[in-house]
Structure formats: C-alpha cells, structure tokens
Amino acid sequence: MNKYQDIREEAYKANMLLPKLGLVLFTFGNASAADRVNKVFAIKPSGVSYENLSPENMVIVDFDGNTIEGDLRPSSDTQTHAVLYKHWADIGGIVHTHSTYGTAWAQSLKPIPIYGTTHADHTTASIPCAAPMSDDKISGNYEYETGFQIIDHLKAHGLSYTEVEMILVGNHAPFTWGKNADKAVYNSAVVEEIAKMAFLTEQINPEVRPMKDALIKKHFDRKHGVDSYYGQ
C-alpha cells in the first residue's frame, strides 16, 4: 500500500462530505488531510468535480506547497493549506468552502457575534473575519499570503487556533481546521449553521445584543471544560 494511502482516503472522504452537507456547489471548495510524520498533506485536485474524485487522484503536497505525488494540479488554495500546516503544529485537517451564509458574512466584512447557545457550544468568541489583504499582497503570492492573513488576524485579536477553529476571510469565504479532516468538515458545517442563525436573528431583531458572558461560559464549559458533562 502506498505510504500516503491513509491521508488520500481521509481527504477524499472529507471532500465528498462537502456537497453532501450542502457546503459546496460545483467545484467551490476543498478539504485536506495531513500526515505530520512525513510532513505532507493530501488535497483535492483543482477544478475536478466531486463526482469524479477518488482517493487515488488526491494530490500529495509538502508543507512548503510542493507536489510530492499526483498527476493532477492540486487545489488553487494549496499554498494557504501549506502555510497553516507549517505554522500550526496541532491541526490535521483543513476545509475551505464558499457556503452561502458563511460567505455572505465574509463578504459583509463582519465577524459573527455570539447570539445563542449553539454558537457558544463551539467557541466563546465571535467567529472572526479577517480584513481583506493589501494590494501588494494580492498581486504577489496571493494564496500563500492568505495563510498569513488568517494567522495574523488570530494573533492580532488574541485568539488561539486550538480554541477558535474557524475564520471568515474578508470578501472571500470561510476556512476551518481541526485535529483531523473530519473535524474540519464538522467545523465548516457549524460555521454555516451559525452564520444562517445569526443572519435570521438580526432580521427578526435588528437591535439584538450578543449573549451574556455567564451563558456563553456555561454552554462552552459543559462541553469543553474541566468538569464537562455533555455526551457519554
């Protein structure tokens, strides 16, 4: 068996979940899965429709964005994935979508405030929105710079990538990550649902305020705290 077969399978399964969950249309989006031992990741090939994907046509790329194995070009967002894997040692999967509500918030250049317990079950912070990058970076290595756009925004706002596993890139769309590709897909679905709920909440009550801190802490801690009691 090819030594990269496990991450090919993992990346393939993650990519196939995206249309199933309604998070992508046509070829909008990509998922990757990392092998930390060999410092490589498997990612969707660029522009290939989901019905034509297979584990075998996932492209193997190193953490500098160089193709190691594969006959197809990797996703156009490969350099962004590579930057995040190289700088964040605790992630094993990344997903990028152009899901409708998450992308609408990104295009609006607004973070998604915590309006309810669904959001607080996953993070105690607003889902951040990174500002659009400067013109010189856009005209340079755009996808590479997108990785640092994400990293720098979290740092500037005192947010840890291990606690906030999702971000909106301004005028672009959501990126999510996690301990593996499956968790990154889960986070993408969460972003989309929270984005939809927040949009509807603001339509119903334009004067709505973020949920109070005590309720945020309660809901986050019961799932993730030292004395968590959610689940089996």
Summary of the structure (lengths in Angstrom):
residues: 232
radius of gyration: 17.5
end to end distance: 35.6
largest distance: 58.1
contacts: 783
relative contact order: 0.15
helix: 43%
strand: 16%
